[in-house]
Amino acid sequence: MLLGPMLVLLVLGGAGTASAHAALRATDPGDGAVLKSAPRDISLTFTESVGLIKDSFRVIGPDNEPLDVKDARHASDDSDTVRATLPAKLAEGTYVVAWRVVSADSHPASGAFTFSIGEPSPNPPSIDIGPVEDPATAGLYNIARYLAYLAAALLIGTAVFMAVCRPPDTGPLRRPLWAGFWTLLGATVALLALRGPYESGVGPASAFDAAALERTVTTRSGAVLLIRLALLPLIAFFLVRLVRRTEWSRLRLGAGAALSVGLALTWAAAEHASAGIQVPVAMTSAVLHVLAMAVWLGGLAALLITLYRSSAAPARMVARYSRLAFASVIVLVVTGVYQSWRGLGSWSTLTDTAYGRLLTLKLAAVVLLLTVGGLSRQWTARLAEADVAAEVPAEVESEAVVRERVPEPVGGPSAPAGEGPVPPSEPAAQPAPEDPGRRRLRRSVLVEVTVGFVVLVLSTMLSSTLPGRAAAEAERTEQSTQAGGIPVASVAVVPFDTGTPGGYGKAQITLIPGSAGDYSVEAIVYGPDGGLSSVPELRLSFTLPAQDIGPIQANLTDKGGYWGTDSLKLPIEGDWTMKVTVRISDIDQASEEQKVRITH
């Protein structure tokens, strides 16, 4: 009943522009930079480690022809930075760099930037980078991900319920147990086939491309899916033994726990926990969170099926699950608080980012789930008391029946057929009325399962949403760049009057950040005709009026074709005033000011 609406919610919830989890932090050359000479390499730095795919770099020259980019690789000491080597001789003009990578938590990211050599082209080249994800491929891939989550919860939760809570009749649970297994197997195969098209942003028909599948299995995401497939035959063997036994040794229970941990690791190794800060702690927390979620929500589904379909549902079984669920909730709360802190980074991202808003919805659903769970625990306690109270009258009645039983005569002639008193016929046994407490427990568990599915949906949507911490950092980078700030190498163009009729030149100031507060400066002066201009002197100073700091002189020196320094220090973030003074001749100079926002 719930699967159809849940899939609709999952597809609609995952529709729209996907958020890649690796945000671009810096490029070299900087976006829009004008260089005096051709760079040897291009490099990109992201907020987390990324993986390269085929055609991760595409470069279009001023003539709109693609360049032969070679040796795409990671930086030797930094998995967050990737670079590629450009051809040896590049013409003057504007170049477009289109890039596509896969973030450490398995989501693709793409974009483009430009740089120029000598001076920008009058008609810059263009390139269609396409969408980050193909809508059809992304939709199918997300459905497979959601089904894998649901199947894992049902599989692990039902198995733990059967092994720990020991229901007297396991027959009704065999169908959901194997349904979870086969659904997980099918979803994993689908994810493996769709992984290549999903990373490349192409249609689902490419899932049948052998070359794409071969590339997929060499990536970390593909390796994780292969490990999951390798675990499933072992899990199937365990399930066959599980449904045939009622008692389990600690060794067999330990083997089942190890398989469950291995299965949970295949999620932790491919999602948020595998990237960012405190990766070992985050991986451990993610595994515990997945297992606790599966035991709680999958166990709830198993309990509901037992209450509705089994002829016997003793209170002791319900009480065992109640204790198991309570322990799972404690683990969920502890790991959830840690993961929320790690993903958010600050309170403001709770309301300012999509990740924070989804997390708020999930927390509200969890609170509702805990409230309904509290009611279920109350009905469970009442059922246990009623069962204990019913055992004593049953024993007393049994003893009374034994005392009143009349023994049959031994050795005497039996009465002829048809003679003697006819015992009165006993009335047909009437079914005992259902305990109202048991009926209320079934209803509360049904509500728990429904809300639990919503929690699982929101958890899956969170795993495909850019974490608040990374989203805030990406937004700060974008805002600073748009405002003229300097989180990456950025360019400010300052026009000035040359003193001749209609004569306006421009000074292009490139600010390159080093360690916090330290900057390098490269400045190029262009004349009214747009060509490079040689000037006697170029001065640059910075003032921060809000803090009464400055002017701080940049002390530029002529480097032969451009002016520069490596020793500019701007120690405080804020809106600085940059003053450019160009000496045009021995007696003439022009000064202009421009606001820039400095961020470290």
Helices and strands as residue ranges (DSSP letters): H 3-13, E 24-28, E 33-35, E 41-46, E 50-60, E 70-75, E 78-85, E 93-103, E 108-117, H 135-160, I 161-165, H 171-200, G 204-208, H 210-216, H 220-244, H 250-268, G 272-274, H 279-293, I 294-298, H 299-309, H 315-344, H 349-352, H 354-404, H 436-463, H 468-482, E 490-497, E 504-513, E 518-526, E 537-544, G 545-547, E 549-553, E 557-558, E 563-569, E 574-583, E 589-598
